[in-house]
Amino acid sequence: MGAIVALPLRLVPDLRTRVWGGARLAAALGAAPGPSGGDPIGEAWVCWDGCRVADGPHVGRTLAAVVADDPLGILGPDGIAAADGRFPVLVKILDTAAWLSLQVHPDDATAAGLEGPGAVGKTESWYVLDAAAGAELIVGLAPGTTAEAAVAAIRADTLHALARRVPVHAGDVVLVRAGTLHSIGPGVLLYELQQSSDLTYRVSDWGRPPTAGRTLHREQSIESLRADAVALPRATHLEPDDRLTAIACEKFVADLVGVRHASAELDTAGRSFHVVTTVEGSAAVEGDGWSVPLGVYESAVVPASAGAYAVRPAGGPARAVVARVP
């Protein structure tokens, strides 16, 4: 098919309540913080198959439906190779007021073995937007922990005692490969770029009572965990008018873009879609004959066929993350 969908797709954030969620996403996106007595908003899924298009000729349609009209034009050849029947990446903003469960994600082969054909694993990455004083991450097991010790601790529900905790600060980036024990502590706001999968195995949940949507998966965790896997944070510093590649692996790439006085010039080169997510301030994404405004924590999918485009500040300094596949 030809390039049916030539314009970027601005997406409506999909807000998810979580027992560990904070108040910042609801405030930033103008949403109610949750029903009385219910859980607060912990995640905004800002780009995934089920996101609705905010405006334009495809308003109200899901991203998956629009991509199906013109997969090559939107995804590009690199995106097509990575798609596997779904939009290749999932982008979230997370706001934590309490620890997430102690968890692990399977790799692709383990996911298929445990969940059946078509299941994919989950390598993910974090770009920390804000962190309270003393905030921590769990990024693997303590040095010297053997696989046998980890398995015994999982079954005894004592693995938290063997977890590797590290401090976290704004600007840190973390690549969390499948098989890595991990969690995010309270007081953290971050951008998450991951494989298009929400397959999570909870090892432990800090004593919170299990519910239908929050069960433990100890045997699946044992199958998925790599005792030697760690995901140490790496500091980044982005100047106001700068661009740098913060995360790169075989599943996805994330570039940080700062704009204050000048625009950032980017180019899909016809190879892969770009997902532009504003994480500070407001921006305009502009190309040949089109302009898309983005408020904070909003995303636009720039089709691979769009080629050259720019991210410009809109009313003040702005910062964005641009996700693509390699």
Summary of the structure (lengths in Angstrom):
residues: 326
radius of gyration: 19.5
end to end distance: 23.3
largest distance: 60.7
contacts: 1147
relative contact order: 0.19
helix: 19%
strand: 39%
